[in-house]
Amino acid sequence: MSLDVLRSIYFAYVHSIISYGIMFWGKSSNSEEIFKVQKRIIRIIMNLSKNASCWQPFRELNILPVPSQYILSLLLFATKNKDQFMTNSQIRRITTRQTSDLYVPAATLTIHQKGVYYQGIKIYGHLPKTIKTYLVIKINLN
């Protein structure tokens, strides 16, 4: 079979299962096992040996690895629901470079820190300003 057909099969059967609810289970201990299975599938599609690197095949097939899918889903969640988060300007009255960034609430419990709300804010905060602006424009157009 051609790579296009195998890629379509991957997206029909594997990608849909992996990406379903990934922002809720992406930080779990089982995500590493799922990533290993995803790499095994990529090796089968590309006809590679068991210990071959999957970095380049992921790029060639234009498929995101599980950790990247998790980060992307959190970024999309934070961008689409930006009105649900508080900004630093709403908390502090001092004008700084981070005034327009999302406010990161204090969290001492690990379960809260691994949650969608907290992780979305943290990952969104690490983006460069240009990408944040691009994401907001892109989401608003859709």
N, CA, C and O atoms as CSV, one atom per row, in Angstrom:
chain,resi,resn,atom,element,x,y,z
A,1,MET,N,N,0.839,-1.185,0.000
A,1,MET,CA,C,0.000,0.000,0.000
A,1,MET,C,C,0.879,1.242,0.000
A,1,MET,O,O,2.020,1.208,0.462
A,2,SER,N,N,0.348,2.321,-0.513
A,2,SER,CA,C,1.104,3.565,-0.549
A,2,SER,C,C,1.086,4.234,0.825
A,2,SER,O,O,0.261,3.909,1.679
A,3,LEU,N,N,2.002,5.161,1.019
A,3,LEU,CA,C,2.080,5.883,2.291
A,3,LEU,C,C,0.815,6.700,2.554
A,3,LEU,O,O,0.389,6.830,3.702
A,4,ASP,N,N,0.223,7.243,1.511
A,4,ASP,CA,C,-0.997,8.031,1.681
A,4,ASP,C,C,-2.145,7.180,2.224
A,4,ASP,O,O,-2.904,7.629,3.083
A,5,VAL,N,N,-2.267,5.969,1.729
A,5,VAL,CA,C,-3.320,5.070,2.203
A,5,VAL,C,C,-3.055,4.671,3.655
A,5,VAL,O,O,-3.970,4.675,4.478
A,6,LEU,N,N,-1.804,4.327,3.968
A,6,LEU,CA,C,-1.453,3.954,5.343
A,6,LEU,C,C,-1.655,5.124,6.302
A,6,LEU,O,O,-2.105,4.942,7.433
A,7,ARG,N,N,-1.320,6.314,5.842
A,7,ARG,CA,C,-1.520,7.514,6.661
A,7,ARG,C,C,-3.007,7.751,6.911
A,7,ARG,O,O,-3.398,8.100,8.025
A,8,SER,N,N,-3.829,7.566,5.896
A,8,SER,CA,C,-5.278,7.717,6.050
A,8,SER,C,C,-5.840,6.682,7.016
A,8,SER,O,O,-6.715,6.989,7.825
A,9,ILE,N,N,-5.337,5.467,6.929
A,9,ILE,CA,C,-5.764,4.427,7.868
A,9,ILE,C,C,-5.360,4.802,9.289
A,9,ILE,O,O,-6.131,4.616,10.230
A,10,TYR,N,N,-4.136,5.335,9.439
A,10,TYR,CA,C,-3.681,5.772,10.764
A,10,TYR,C,C,-4.634,6.823,11.337
A,10,TYR,O,O,-5.057,6.718,12.488
A,11,PHE,N,N,-4.968,7.826,10.540
A,11,PHE,CA,C,-5.834,8.890,11.039
A,11,PHE,C,C,-7.249,8.388,11.316
A,11,PHE,O,O,-7.913,8.888,12.224
A,12,ALA,N,N,-7.714,7.413,10.552
A,12,ALA,CA,C,-9.063,6.894,10.765
A,12,ALA,C,C,-9.159,6.044,12.025
A,12,ALA,O,O,-10.138,6.143,12.764
A,13,TYR,N,N,-8.161,5.217,12.274
A,13,TYR,CA,C,-8.260,4.264,13.368
A,13,TYR,C,C,-7.470,4.651,14.618
A,13,TYR,O,O,-7.972,4.508,15.733
A,14,VAL,N,N,-6.266,5.129,14.449
A,14,VAL,CA,C,-5.386,5.362,15.598
A,14,VAL,C,C,-5.509,6.784,16.131
A,14,VAL,O,O,-5.726,6.989,17.325
A,15,HIS,N,N,-5.372,7.752,15.252
A,15,HIS,CA,C,-5.359,9.156,15.688
A,15,HIS,C,C,-6.649,9.553,16.404
A,15,HIS,O,O,-6.617,10.277,17.399
A,16,SER,N,N,-7.768,9.081,15.898
A,16,SER,CA,C,-9.043,9.443,16.521
A,16,SER,C,C,-9.134,8.912,17.947
A,16,SER,O,O,-9.677,9.583,18.825
A,17,ILE,N,N,-8.612,7.726,18.183
A,17,ILE,CA,C,-8.634,7.151,19.538
A,17,ILE,C,C,-7.649,7.879,20.448
A,17,ILE,O,O,-7.974,8.197,21.592
A,18,ILE,N,N,-6.450,8.143,19.941
A,18,ILE,CA,C,-5.428,8.813,20.750
A,18,ILE,C,C,-5.859,10.228,21.117
A,18,ILE,O,O,-5.685,10.647,22.261
A,19,SER,N,N,-6.412,10.962,20.174
A,19,SER,CA,C,-6.715,12.370,20.430
A,19,SER,C,C,-8.000,12.588,21.226
A,19,SER,O,O,-8.236,13.691,21.717
A,20,TYR,N,N,-8.838,11.552,21.363
A,20,TYR,CA,C,-10.086,11.711,22.099
A,20,TYR,C,C,-9.800,11.931,23.588
A,20,TYR,O,O,-9.292,11.036,24.264
A,21,GLY,N,N,-10.121,13.101,24.087
A,21,GLY,CA,C,-9.958,13.426,25.506
A,21,GLY,C,C,-8.521,13.503,25.973
A,21,GLY,O,O,-8.251,13.348,27.164
A,22,ILE,N,N,-7.589,13.740,25.054
A,22,ILE,CA,C,-6.169,13.721,25.413
A,22,ILE,C,C,-5.808,14.789,26.442
A,22,ILE,O,O,-4.883,14.592,27.230
A,23,MET,N,N,-6.515,15.907,26.447
A,23,MET,CA,C,-6.140,16.940,27.415
A,23,MET,C,C,-6.485,16.523,28.841
A,23,MET,O,O,-6.002,17.138,29.792
A,24,PHE,N,N,-7.309,15.494,29.010
A,24,PHE,CA,C,-7.636,14.999,30.346
A,24,PHE,C,C,-6.723,13.859,30.779
A,24,PHE,O,O,-6.410,13.754,31.965
A,25,TRP,N,N,-6.288,13.007,29.863
A,25,TRP,CA,C,-5.440,11.878,30.237
A,25,TRP,C,C,-3.995,12.030,29.777
A,25,TRP,O,O,-3.175,11.155,30.056
A,26,GLY,N,N,-3.658,13.110,29.082
A,26,GLY,CA,C,-2.319,13.283,28.514
A,26,GLY,C,C,-1.200,13.380,29.523
A,26,GLY,O,O,-0.041,13.156,29.176
A,27,LYS,N,N,-1.511,13.705,30.751
A,27,LYS,CA,C,-0.490,13.821,31.789
A,27,LYS,C,C,-0.425,12.553,32.648
A,27,LYS,O,O,0.363,12.492,33.592
A,28,SER,N,N,-1.234,11.550,32.337
A,28,SER,CA,C,-1.270,10.327,33.146
A,28,SER,C,C,-0.041,9.456,32.875
A,28,SER,O,O,0.706,9.685,31.923
A,29,SER,N,N,0.144,8.474,33.718
A,29,SER,CA,C,1.291,7.575,33.555
A,29,SER,C,C,1.128,6.669,32.340
A,29,SER,O,O,2.121,6.180,31.802
A,30,ASN,N,N,-0.089,6.439,31.903
A,30,ASN,CA,C,-0.334,5.579,30.738
A,30,ASN,C,C,-0.004,6.260,29.408
A,30,ASN,O,O,0.100,5.586,28.383
A,31,SER,N,N,0.159,7.556,29.412
A,31,SER,CA,C,0.434,8.258,28.156
A,31,SER,C,C,1.772,7.834,27.555
A,31,SER,O,O,1.933,7.858,26.334
A,32,GLU,N,N,2.720,7.452,28.384
A,32,GLU,CA,C,4.015,6.992,27.873
A,32,GLU,C,C,3.853,5.671,27.116
A,32,GLU,O,O,4.484,5.463,26.080
A,33,GLU,N,N,3.011,4.791,27.633
A,33,GLU,CA,C,2.741,3.521,26.944
A,33,GLU,C,C,2.046,3.761,25.608
A,33,GLU,O,O,2.352,3.106,24.612
A,34,ILE,N,N,1.119,4.694,25.597
A,34,ILE,CA,C,0.408,5.018,24.358
A,34,ILE,C,C,1.370,5.614,23.339
A,34,ILE,O,O,1.260,5.344,22.143
A,35,PHE,N,N,2.314,6.425,23.812
A,35,PHE,CA,C,3.321,6.997,22.922
A,35,PHE,C,C,4.196,5.895,22.315
A,35,PHE,O,O,4.550,5.963,21.138
A,36,LYS,N,N,4.543,4.887,23.109
A,36,LYS,CA,C,5.339,3.763,22.596
A,36,LYS,C,C,4.569,3.000,21.523
A,36,LYS,O,O,5.139,2.597,20.509
A,37,VAL,N,N,3.274,2.804,21.749
A,37,VAL,CA,C,2.444,2.125,20.749
A,37,VAL,C,C,2.369,2.970,19.478
A,37,VAL,O,O,2.431,2.435,18.370
A,38,GLN,N,N,2.236,4.285,19.636
A,38,GLN,CA,C,2.181,5.169,18.473
A,38,GLN,C,C,3.481,5.072,17.669
A,38,GLN,O,O,3.449,5.015,16.439
A,39,LYS,N,N,4.617,5.054,18.360
A,39,LYS,CA,C,5.898,4.927,17.661
A,39,LYS,C,C,6.013,3.579,16.958
A,39,LYS,O,O,6.567,3.503,15.862
A,40,ARG,N,N,5.499,2.517,17.569
A,40,ARG,CA,C,5.523,1.200,16.937
A,40,ARG,C,C,4.694,1.210,15.647
A,40,ARG,O,O,5.094,0.625,14.640
A,41,ILE,N,N,3.551,1.872,15.688
A,41,ILE,CA,C,2.705,1.971,14.493
A,41,ILE,C,C,3.416,2.756,13.397
A,41,ILE,O,O,3.358,2.377,12.227
A,42,ILE,N,N,4.085,3.840,13.763
A,42,ILE,CA,C,4.829,4.651,12.786
A,42,ILE,C,C,5.942,3.815,12.152
A,42,ILE,O,O,6.179,3.899,10.947
A,43,ARG,N,N,6.621,3.011,12.971
A,43,ARG,CA,C,7.682,2.152,12.426
A,43,ARG,C,C,7.116,1.127,11.450
A,43,ARG,O,O,7.745,0.822,10.437
A,44,ILE,N,N,5.942,0.599,11.744
A,44,ILE,CA,C,5.307,-0.365,10.840
A,44,ILE,C,C,4.928,0.318,9.526
A,44,ILE,O,O,5.164,-0.224,8.446
A,45,ILE,N,N,4.345,1.501,9.625
A,45,ILE,CA,C,3.948,2.240,8.416
A,45,ILE,C,C,5.150,2.539,7.536
A,45,ILE,O,O,5.089,2.392,6.315
A,46,MET,N,N,6.234,2.955,8.157
A,46,MET,CA,C,7.432,3.341,7.401
A,46,MET,C,C,8.383,2.172,7.146
A,46,MET,O,O,9.422,2.349,6.510
A,47,ASN,N,N,8.036,0.972,7.638
A,47,ASN,CA,C,8.844,-0.232,7.463
A,47,ASN,C,C,10.250,-0.039,8.032
A,47,ASN,O,O,11.244,-0.271,7.344
A,48,LEU,N,N,10.322,0.390,9.299
A,48,LEU,CA,C,11.589,0.635,9.985
A,48,LEU,C,C,11.872,-0.475,10.989
A,48,LEU,O,O,10.980,-1.238,11.359
A,49,SER,N,N,13.119,-0.553,11.419
A,49,SER,CA,C,13.484,-1.550,12.433
A,49,SER,C,C,12.954,-1.139,13.805
A,49,SER,O,O,12.509,-0.007,13.994
A,50,LYS,N,N,13.005,-2.070,14.757
A,50,LYS,CA,C,12.449,-1.836,16.094
A,50,LYS,C,C,13.108,-0.679,16.836
A,50,LYS,O,O,12.446,0.033,17.591
A,51,ASN,N,N,14.395,-0.490,16.626
A,51,ASN,CA,C,15.117,0.539,17.376
A,51,ASN,C,C,15.419,1.795,16.559
A,51,ASN,O,O,16.221,2.627,16.984
A,52,ALA,N,N,14.798,1.940,15.411
A,52,ALA,CA,C,15.007,3.127,14.574
A,52,ALA,C,C,14.321,4.342,15.205
A,52,ALA,O,O,13.274,4.222,15.841
A,53,SER,N,N,14.920,5.483,15.019
A,53,SER,CA,C,14.348,6.720,15.532
A,53,SER,C,C,13.076,7.081,14.764
A,53,SER,O,O,12.998,6.894,13.550
A,54,CYS,N,N,12.089,7.594,15.483
A,54,CYS,CA,C,10.814,7.965,14.851
A,54,CYS,C,C,10.696,9.461,14.611
A,54,CYS,O,O,9.681,9.924,14.091
A,55,TRP,N,N,11.700,10.211,14.977
A,55,TRP,CA,C,11.615,11.661,14.862
A,55,TRP,C,C,11.348,12.100,13.429
A,55,TRP,O,O,10.423,12.871,13.177
A,56,GLN,N,N,12.153,11.612,12.492
A,56,GLN,CA,C,11.991,11.998,11.089
A,56,GLN,C,C,10.713,11.413,10.472
A,56,GLN,O,O,10.020,12.132,9.753
A,57,PRO,N,N,10.370,10.144,10.721
A,57,PRO,CA,C,9.109,9.620,10.170
A,57,PRO,C,C,7.865,10.386,10.631
A,57,PRO,O,O,6.926,10.555,9.853
A,58,PHE,N,N,7.847,10.849,11.878
A,58,PHE,CA,C,6.732,11.679,12.331
A,58,PHE,C,C,6.625,12.925,11.463
A,58,PHE,O,O,5.527,13.329,11.079
A,59,ARG,N,N,7.753,13.523,11.160
A,59,ARG,CA,C,7.755,14.730,10.329
A,59,ARG,C,C,7.340,14.431,8.896
A,59,ARG,O,O,6.572,15.184,8.297
A,60,GLU,N,N,7.848,13.334,8.349
A,60,GLU,CA,C,7.520,12.972,6.965
A,60,GLU,C,C,6.037,12.673,6.800
A,60,GLU,O,O,5.433,13.046,5.794
A,61,LEU,N,N,5.452,12.002,7.784
A,61,LEU,CA,C,4.038,11.648,7.716
A,61,LEU,C,C,3.128,12.793,8.172
A,61,LEU,O,O,1.907,12.719,8.038
A,62,ASN,N,N,3.739,13.845,8.711
A,62,ASN,CA,C,2.983,14.998,9.204
A,62,ASN,C,C,1.998,14.573,10.305
A,62,ASN,O,O,0.819,14.923,10.284
A,63,ILE,N,N,2.531,13.804,11.265
A,63,ILE,CA,C,1.753,13.298,12.399
A,63,ILE,C,C,2.391,13.828,13.677
A,63,ILE,O,O,3.612,13.783,13.831
A,64,LEU,N,N,1.567,14.330,14.591
A,64,LEU,CA,C,2.072,14.807,15.873
A,64,LEU,C,C,2.227,13.646,16.851
A,64,LEU,O,O,1.327,12.815,16.965
A,65,PRO,N,N,3.358,13.577,17.558
A,65,PRO,CA,C,3.499,12.583,18.622
A,65,PRO,C,C,2.522,12.891,19.766
A,65,PRO,O,O,2.020,14.010,19.870
A,66,VAL,N,N,2.260,11.914,20.607
A,66,VAL,CA,C,1.297,12.064,21.702
A,66,VAL,C,C,1.621,13.271,22.589
A,66,VAL,O,O,0.704,14.035,22.891
A,67,PRO,N,N,2.881,13.493,23.030
A,67,PRO,CA,C,3.142,14.669,23.874
A,67,PRO,C,C,2.808,15.991,23.166
A,67,PRO,O,O,2.313,16.928,23.791
A,68,SER,N,N,3.080,16.054,21.878
A,68,SER,CA,C,2.773,17.273,21.123
A,68,SER,C,C,1.274,17.460,20.942
A,68,SER,O,O,0.780,18.587,20.963
A,69,GLN,N,N,0.552,16.363,20.765
A,69,GLN,CA,C,-0.909,16.438,20.666
A,69,GLN,C,C,-1.496,16.958,21.973
A,69,GLN,O,O,-2.439,17.748,21.971
A,70,TYR,N,N,-0.925,16.504,23.095
A,70,TYR,CA,C,-1.385,16.952,24.411
A,70,TYR,C,C,-1.180,18.457,24.568
A,70,TYR,O,O,-2.085,19.171,24.999
A,71,ILE,N,N,0.001,18.929,24.219
A,71,ILE,CA,C,0.311,20.355,24.326
A,71,ILE,C,C,-0.593,21.172,23.409
A,71,ILE,O,O,-1.110,22.213,23.813
A,72,LEU,N,N,-0.784,20.708,22.186
A,72,LEU,CA,C,-1.651,21.413,21.250
A,72,LEU,C,C,-3.084,21.492,21.768
A,72,LEU,O,O,-3.718,22.542,21.664
A,73,SER,N,N,-3.600,20.408,22.320
A,73,SER,CA,C,-4.979,20.435,22.826
A,73,SER,C,C,-5.117,21.399,24.003
A,73,SER,O,O,-6.142,22.068,24.129
A,74,LEU,N,N,-4.100,21.482,24.867
A,74,LEU,CA,C,-4.146,22.442,25.974
A,74,LEU,C,C,-4.077,23.877,25.465
A,74,LEU,O,O,-4.771,24.756,25.976
A,75,LEU,N,N,-3.241,24.114,24.462
A,75,LEU,CA,C,-3.138,25.456,23.890
A,75,LEU,C,C,-4.449,25.884,23.241
A,75,LEU,O,O,-4.883,27.024,23.401
A,76,LEU,N,N,-5.074,24.974,22.512
A,76,LEU,CA,C,-6.357,25.296,21.888
A,76,LEU,C,C,-7.432,25.539,22.944
A,76,LEU,O,O,-8.268,26.429,22.785
A,77,PHE,N,N,-7.415,24.754,24.022
A,77,PHE,CA,C,-8.368,24.952,25.111
A,77,PHE,C,C,-8.180,26.325,25.752
A,77,PHE,O,O,-9.151,27.050,25.968
A,78,ALA,N,N,-6.928,26.682,26.055
A,78,ALA,CA,C,-6.657,27.971,26.689
A,78,ALA,C,C,-7.005,29.128,25.758
A,78,ALA,O,O,-7.509,30.154,26.216
A,79,THR,N,N,-6.748,28.981,24.472
A,79,THR,CA,C,-7.024,30.051,23.516
A,79,THR,C,C,-8.522,30.218,23.286
A,79,THR,O,O,-9.027,31.341,23.268
A,80,LYS,N,N,-9.231,29.108,23.110
A,80,LYS,CA,C,-10.672,29.184,22.865
A,80,LYS,C,C,-11.450,29.668,24.080
A,80,LYS,O,O,-12.499,30.295,23.937
A,81,ASN,N,N,-10.944,29.383,25.266
A,81,ASN,CA,C,-11.646,29.743,26.500
A,81,ASN,C,C,-10.915,30.827,27.276
A,81,ASN,O,O,-10.949,30.848,28.506
A,82,LYS,N,N,-10.260,31.719,26.562
A,82,LYS,CA,C,-9.467,32.759,27.211
A,82,LYS,C,C,-10.306,33.644,28.125
A,82,LYS,O,O,-9.789,34.185,29.104
A,83,ASP,N,N,-11.588,33.799,27.821
A,83,ASP,CA,C,-12.460,34.613,28.660
A,83,ASP,C,C,-12.758,33.949,30.008
A,83,ASP,O,O,-13.263,34.607,30.917
A,84,GLN,N,N,-12.454,32.659,30.148
A,84,GLN,CA,C,-12.676,31.938,31.408
A,84,GLN,C,C,-11.507,32.111,32.380
A,84,GLN,O,O,-11.621,31.758,33.553
A,85,PHE,N,N,-10.404,32.644,31.906
A,85,PHE,CA,C,-9.208,32.823,32.722
A,85,PHE,C,C,-9.046,34.285,33.110
A,85,PHE,O,O,-9.507,35.185,32.408
A,86,MET,N,N,-8.390,34.502,34.228
A,86,MET,CA,C,-8.079,35.870,34.653
A,86,MET,C,C,-6.699,36.241,34.114
A,86,MET,O,O,-5.825,35.386,33.975
A,87,THR,N,N,-6.516,37.520,33.816
A,87,THR,CA,C,-5.209,37.996,33.382
A,87,THR,C,C,-4.494,38.631,34.558
A,87,THR,O,O,-5.103,38.936,35.584
A,88,ASN,N,N,-3.202,38.826,34.398
A,88,ASN,CA,C,-2.415,39.458,35.465
A,88,ASN,C,C,-2.895,40.875,35.746
A,88,ASN,O,O,-2.810,41.338,36.884
A,89,SER,N,N,-3.397,41.571,34.730
A,89,SER,CA,C,-3.874,42.947,34.930
A,89,SER,C,C,-5.122,42.986,35.814
A,89,SER,O,O,-5.374,43.994,36.474
A,90,GLN,N,N,-5.907,41.904,35.836
A,90,GLN,CA,C,-7.078,41.855,36.704
A,90,GLN,C,C,-6.699,41.586,38.158
A,90,GLN,O,O,-7.466,41.904,39.066
A,91,ILE,N,N,-5.537,41.010,38.383
A,91,ILE,CA,C,-5.084,40.682,39.739
A,91,ILE,C,C,-4.194,41.785,40.298
A,91,ILE,O,O,-4.376,42.229,41.431
A,92,ARG,N,N,-3.232,42.221,39.492
A,92,ARG,CA,C,-2.261,43.229,39.949
A,92,ARG,C,C,-2.476,44.527,39.188
A,92,ARG,O,O,-2.770,44.512,37.992
A,93,ARG,N,N,-2.332,45.613,39.860
A,93,ARG,CA,C,-2.543,46.922,39.233
A,93,ARG,C,C,-1.267,47.527,38.658
A,93,ARG,O,O,-1.293,48.635,38.121
A,94,ILE,N,N,-0.158,46.814,38.767
A,94,ILE,CA,C,1.117,47.303,38.249
A,94,ILE,C,C,1.251,46.874,36.791
A,94,ILE,O,O,0.998,45.717,36.458
A,95,THR,N,N,1.648,47.803,35.923
A,95,THR,CA,C,1.823,47.500,34.511
A,95,THR,C,C,3.219,46.927,34.285
A,95,THR,O,O,4.225,47.582,34.556
A,96,THR,N,N,3.263,45.696,33.787
A,96,THR,CA,C,4.532,45.031,33.462
A,96,THR,C,C,4.415,44.402,32.084
A,96,THR,O,O,3.385,44.526,31.421
A,97,ARG,N,N,5.487,43.718,31.653
A,97,ARG,CA,C,5.451,43.026,30.362
A,97,ARG,C,C,4.467,41.864,30.383
A,97,ARG,O,O,3.947,41.474,29.338
A,98,GLN,N,N,4.211,41.314,31.550
A,98,GLN,CA,C,3.323,40.156,31.669
A,98,GLN,C,C,1.886,40.540,32.015
A,98,GLN,O,O,1.094,39.677,32.392
A,99,THR,N,N,1.543,41.805,31.894
A,99,THR,CA,C,0.203,42.268,32.271
A,99,THR,C,C,-0.889,41.550,31.492
A,99,THR,O,O,-1.939,41.238,32.054
A,100,SER,N,N,-0.666,41.284,30.223
A,100,SER,CA,C,-1.712,40.659,29.406
A,100,SER,C,C,-1.687,39.128,29.479
A,100,SER,O,O,-2.565,38.472,28.918
A,101,ASP,N,N,-0.690,38.554,30.164
A,101,ASP,CA,C,-0.615,37.097,30.293
A,101,ASP,C,C,-1.698,36.577,31.221
A,101,ASP,O,O,-2.254,37.321,32.029
A,102,LEU,N,N,-1.991,35.290,31.094
A,102,LEU,CA,C,-2.979,34.665,31.963
A,102,LEU,C,C,-2.408,34.500,33.361
A,102,LEU,O,O,-1.234,34.170,33.528
A,103,TYR,N,N,-3.242,34.730,34.357
A,103,TYR,CA,C,-2.833,34.617,35.750
A,103,TYR,C,C,-2.730,33.143,36.146
A,103,TYR,O,O,-3.654,32.360,35.924
A,104,VAL,N,N,-1.589,32.784,36.734
A,104,VAL,CA,C,-1.377,31.413,37.202
A,104,VAL,C,C,-1.736,31.361,38.682
A,104,VAL,O,O,-1.012,31.916,39.509
A,105,PRO,N,N,-2.849,30.698,39.034
A,105,PRO,CA,C,-3.247,30.650,40.439
A,105,PRO,C,C,-2.293,29.785,41.255
A,105,PRO,O,O,-1.669,28.862,40.731
A,106,ALA,N,N,-2.189,30.094,42.530
A,106,ALA,CA,C,-1.347,29.294,43.420
A,106,ALA,C,C,-1.996,27.927,43.610
A,106,ALA,O,O,-3.184,27.825,43.915
A,107,ALA,N,N,-1.199,26.886,43.426
A,107,ALA,CA,C,-1.717,25.529,43.574
A,107,ALA,C,C,-0.688,24.682,44.295
A,107,ALA,O,O,0.450,24.549,43.843
A,108,THR,N,N,-1.091,24.112,45.410
A,108,THR,CA,C,-0.166,23.276,46.168
A,108,THR,C,C,-0.437,21.791,45.955
A,108,THR,O,O,0.444,20.960,46.177
A,109,LEU,N,N,-1.643,21.458,45.529
A,109,LEU,CA,C,-1.968,20.057,45.297
A,109,LEU,C,C,-1.532,19.625,43.905
A,109,LEU,O,O,-1.783,20.321,42.922
A,110,THR,N,N,-0.885,18.485,43.831
A,110,THR,CA,C,-0.411,17.962,42.551
A,110,THR,C,C,-1.570,17.699,41.601
A,110,THR,O,O,-1.449,17.916,40.396
A,111,ILE,N,N,-2.680,17.238,42.134
A,111,ILE,CA,C,-3.829,16.939,41.272
A,111,ILE,C,C,-4.340,18.205,40.587
A,111,ILE,O,O,-4.804,18.155,39.448
A,112,HIS,N,N,-4.256,19.335,41.280
A,112,HIS,CA,C,-4.663,20.604,40.667
A,112,HIS,C,C,-3.639,21.059,39.637
A,112,HIS,O,O,-4.002,21.574,38.580
A,113,GLN,N,N,-2.361,20.868,39.945
A,113,GLN,CA,C,-1.300,21.278,39.033
A,113,GLN,C,C,-1.293,20.466,37.747
A,113,GLN,O,O,-0.849,20.959,36.710
A,114,LYS,N,N,-1.777,19.227,37.797
A,114,LYS,CA,C,-1.831,18.383,36.604
A,114,LYS,C,C,-3.138,18.548,35.842
A,114,LYS,O,O,-3.328,17.923,34.799
A,115,GLY,N,N,-4.032,19.373,36.344
A,115,GLY,CA,C,-5.329,19.559,35.716
A,115,GLY,C,C,-5.252,20.387,34.438
A,115,GLY,O,O,-4.256,21.056,34.161
A,116,VAL,N,N,-6.327,20.318,33.676
A,116,VAL,CA,C,-6.409,20.995,32.381
A,116,VAL,C,C,-6.300,22.508,32.548
A,116,VAL,O,O,-5.579,23.165,31.797
A,117,TYR,N,N,-7.004,23.056,33.516
A,117,TYR,CA,C,-7.039,24.501,33.727
A,117,TYR,C,C,-5.626,25.033,34.008
A,117,TYR,O,O,-5.168,25.970,33.354
A,118,TYR,N,N,-4.957,24.440,34.965
A,118,TYR,CA,C,-3.636,24.900,35.393
A,118,TYR,C,C,-2.592,24.676,34.293
A,118,TYR,O,O,-1.817,25.580,33.982
A,119,GLN,N,N,-2.571,23.471,33.701
A,119,GLN,CA,C,-1.590,23.163,32.655
A,119,GLN,C,C,-1.799,24.033,31.416
A,119,GLN,O,O,-0.833,24.444,30.774
A,120,GLY,N,N,-3.066,24.314,31.080
A,120,GLY,CA,C,-3.349,25.177,29.938
A,120,GLY,C,C,-2.760,26.571,30.128
A,120,GLY,O,O,-2.177,27.142,29.206
A,121,ILE,N,N,-2.917,27.108,31.330
A,121,ILE,CA,C,-2.359,28.431,31.635
A,121,ILE,C,C,-0.839,28.402,31.567
A,121,ILE,O,O,-0.225,29.297,30.986
A,122,LYS,N,N,-0.228,27.375,32.159
A,122,LYS,CA,C,1.230,27.287,32.191
A,122,LYS,C,C,1.821,27.183,30.777
A,122,LYS,O,O,2.782,27.879,30.449
A,123,ILE,N,N,1.250,26.326,29.960
A,123,ILE,CA,C,1.783,26.135,28.608
A,123,ILE,C,C,1.523,27.369,27.757
A,123,ILE,O,O,2.391,27.788,26.991
A,124,TYR,N,N,0.344,27.950,27.883
A,124,TYR,CA,C,0.025,29.168,27.140
A,124,TYR,C,C,0.988,30.301,27.524
A,124,TYR,O,O,1.378,31.101,26.674
A,125,GLY,N,N,1.365,30.365,28.792
A,125,GLY,CA,C,2.272,31.402,29.271
A,125,GLY,C,C,3.680,31.296,28.711
A,125,GLY,O,O,4.402,32.292,28.675
A,126,HIS,N,N,4.080,30.123,28.279
A,126,HIS,CA,C,5.432,29.937,27.740
A,126,HIS,C,C,5.550,30.294,26.265
A,126,HIS,O,O,6.652,30.327,25.717
A,127,LEU,N,N,4.420,30.560,25.623
A,127,LEU,CA,C,4.464,30.907,24.199
A,127,LEU,C,C,4.996,32.319,23.977
A,127,LEU,O,O,4.756,33.206,24.797
A,128,PRO,N,N,5.711,32.534,22.884
A,128,PRO,CA,C,6.106,33.901,22.529
A,128,PRO,C,C,4.871,34.737,22.188
A,128,PRO,O,O,3.849,34.198,21.761
A,129,LYS,N,N,4.969,36.028,22.374
A,129,LYS,CA,C,3.858,36.954,22.150
A,129,LYS,C,C,3.303,36.857,20.730
A,129,LYS,O,O,2.091,36.942,20.531
A,130,THR,N,N,4.179,36.682,19.746
A,130,THR,CA,C,3.720,36.618,18.352
A,130,THR,C,C,2.831,35.401,18.108
A,130,THR,O,O,1.838,35.489,17.385
A,131,ILE,N,N,3.182,34.281,18.704
A,131,ILE,CA,C,2.374,33.068,18.532
A,131,ILE,C,C,1.044,33.205,19.260
A,131,ILE,O,O,0.015,32.754,18.758
A,132,LYS,N,N,1.052,33.827,20.447
A,132,LYS,CA,C,-0.203,34.048,21.169
A,132,LYS,C,C,-1.154,34.899,20.334
A,132,LYS,O,O,-2.345,34.601,20.247
A,133,THR,N,N,-0.631,35.955,19.723
A,133,THR,CA,C,-1.443,36.829,18.886
A,133,THR,C,C,-1.975,36.063,17.679
A,133,THR,O,O,-3.144,36.195,17.319
A,134,TYR,N,N,-1.114,35.263,17.058
A,134,TYR,CA,C,-1.530,34.454,15.907
A,134,TYR,C,C,-2.629,33.476,16.285
A,134,TYR,O,O,-3.603,33.326,15.548
A,135,LEU,N,N,-2.486,32.809,17.424
A,135,LEU,CA,C,-3.488,31.841,17.870
A,135,LEU,C,C,-4.836,32.514,18.115
A,135,LEU,O,O,-5.875,31.978,17.733
A,136,VAL,N,N,-4.824,33.684,18.750
A,136,VAL,CA,C,-6.059,34.391,19.027
A,136,VAL,C,C,-6.755,34.784,17.722
A,136,VAL,O,O,-7.971,34.639,17.598
A,137,ILE,N,N,-5.990,35.276,16.756
A,137,ILE,CA,C,-6.553,35.673,15.467
A,137,ILE,C,C,-7.104,34.450,14.746
A,137,ILE,O,O,-8.214,34.490,14.216
A,138,LYS,N,N,-6.329,33.351,14.722
A,138,LYS,CA,C,-6.747,32.134,14.032
A,138,LYS,C,C,-8.004,31.544,14.646
A,138,LYS,O,O,-8.894,31.107,13.916
A,139,ILE,N,N,-8.102,31.518,15.975
A,139,ILE,CA,C,-9.272,30.963,16.659
A,139,ILE,C,C,-10.488,31.848,16.404
A,139,ILE,O,O,-11.589,31.341,16.191
A,140,ASN,N,N,-10.300,33.152,16.422
A,140,ASN,CA,C,-11.432,34.071,16.214
A,140,ASN,C,C,-11.969,34.003,14.788
A,140,ASN,O,O,-13.153,34.258,14.565
A,141,LEU,N,N,-11.115,33.660,13.812
A,141,LEU,CA,C,-11.572,33.536,12.433
A,141,LEU,C,C,-12.402,32.276,12.224
A,141,LEU,O,O,-13.303,32.247,11.386
A,142,ASN,N,N,-12.094,31.243,12.986
A,142,ASN,CA,C,-12.835,29.976,12.857
A,142,ASN,C,C,-14.064,30.046,13.657
A,142,ASN,O,O,-14.835,29.087,13.690
